[in-house]
Amino acid sequence: MKFSETTFAAIAAATGLGATTAGAACCVLPLMLAGVGVGAGALTPMVPFHWPLSVIALVAVATGWFLYLRRRRACAVGVDCALPSKTTFLLLIVASLLVVIAAAWPFIEAPLTKVVGT
């Protein structure tokens, strides 16, 4: 089965969002969701999946960027092909930001908890 860079960008964005949610599931997210009446008990099972989802997201983002850049280079050289869409580029940027947030979450969580808790 052959995947396009758009597919990898979408997978990366989804897993990056999952990793970010899993990282936030223990402290900050329950405090924020409690304000709108959502209980935190449903999020607790996601916590152990933070790092596996982060690694999967990182691999998916890296693969998406690799495929995106490879296609752009091939089209620039003159190979008959269609340039990647702007949607692919935007999805890769969103996915990259989500993966960075997920990876940095242990450093973001404590200050954010102080801000939200007060």
Secondary structure, 3 states (H helix, E strand, C coil): CCCCHHHHHHHHHHHHHHHHHHHHCCCHHHHHHHCCCCCCCCCHHHHHHHHHHHHHHHHHHHHHHHHHHHHHHHHHHCCCCCCCCHHHHHHHHHHHHHHHHHHHHHHHHHHHHHHHHC
